[in-house]
Amino acid sequence: MSATQRVADKRLASPRERDLGELARHFDATDAGELPWEKAEDAVIERPELEQISLRLPKEDLDALKRRAARAGVGYTTLIRMIVRHYLRVPAGR
């Protein structure tokens, strides 16, 4: 991706999407073994168990998800997981 495309993408993405994209790029470029783990005394990192499912979506919705995920710098399945987790954290009725 050229510098011009990155600038254009940043203008199209929301601030949250830009933050997520920057965070994703950071972890893509960072070797976790090089992080200062000795300072993380009480850190517990657990990866949730993932289960594969089949999900049918209208093509235009999937295309929109893929575009939004690309602007945020994450994969579209990651974005779908993020949306579901966010939805589940919001109290019912809001």
Secondary structure as the mmCIF struct_conf table of DSSP 4:
data_model
#
loop_
_struct_conf.conf_type_id
_struct_conf.id
_struct_conf.beg_label_comp_id
_struct_conf.beg_label_asym_id
_struct_conf.beg_label_seq_id
_struct_conf.end_label_comp_id
_struct_conf.end_label_asym_id
_struct_conf.end_label_seq_id
HELX_RH_AL_P HELX_RH_AL_P1 ALA A 3 LEU A 12
BEND BEND1 ALA A 13 ALA A 13
HELX_RH_AL_P HELX_RH_AL_P2 PRO A 15 ALA A 29
HELX_RH_3T_P HELX_RH_3T_P1 ALA A 32 GLU A 34
BEND BEND2 LEU A 35 LEU A 35
HELX_RH_3T_P HELX_RH_3T_P2 TRP A 37 LYS A 39
BEND BEND3 GLU A 41 ASP A 42
HELX_LH_PP_P HELX_LH_PP_P1 ARG A 47 GLU A 49
HELX_RH_AL_P HELX_RH_AL_P3 LYS A 59 ALA A 72
TURN_TY1_P TURN_TY1_P1 GLY A 73 GLY A 73
BEND BEND4 VAL A 74 VAL A 74
HELX_RH_AL_P HELX_RH_AL_P4 TYR A 76 ARG A 89
BEND BEND5 VAL A 90 VAL A 90
HELX_LH_PP_P HELX_LH_PP_P2 PRO A 91 PRO A 91
TURN_TY1_P TURN_TY1_P2 ALA A 92 GLY A 93
#
